[in-house]
Amino acid sequence: MSVIEVAVGDFTVDLQFNEFHRITQEELNYLISDLDLPKSKAELLDSRLQQWNLLKENVGISLYRKRHEDLVQLFKMERGLVACTGIDGQMQTILMTIIWTGDTL
């Protein structure tokens, strides 16, 4: 909240302006992750926050768009066939996800 003091003659008036926090890209990503929202719900949240003008400029759902990039390098496509060529890397990725989230096999 900002307070501006204005003096007019013998009178002093404090004008208060409520300022609100606009959500950054990093904060939106953390919020979606913390709430464990599926993609459709995350997009709905993004839409509502944009409607209410609560997001900073150029902030939007990006959390899901790049999630596959870590795994793409473990696969190879040749003549229309896809094969997993990085099984060790895939298992490391899966195990790290399990350790990070606390899930079990």
Number of C-alpha atoms within 10 A of each C-alpha: 7 9 11 10 10 11 10 8 6 5 7 10 11 11 10 11 10 7 8 8 8 14 18 16 18 11 13 21 18 13 14 19 13 9 9 11 13 11 14 9 12 23 16 12 17 18 15 13 17 16 10 8 12 16 21 14 12 8 18 19 18 14 16 11 9 8 10 9 9 11 14 12 13 15 13 12 10 7 5 5 7 10 10 14 13 15 11 11 14 18 11 12 14 14 15 12 13 13 11 9 9 8 9 8 5
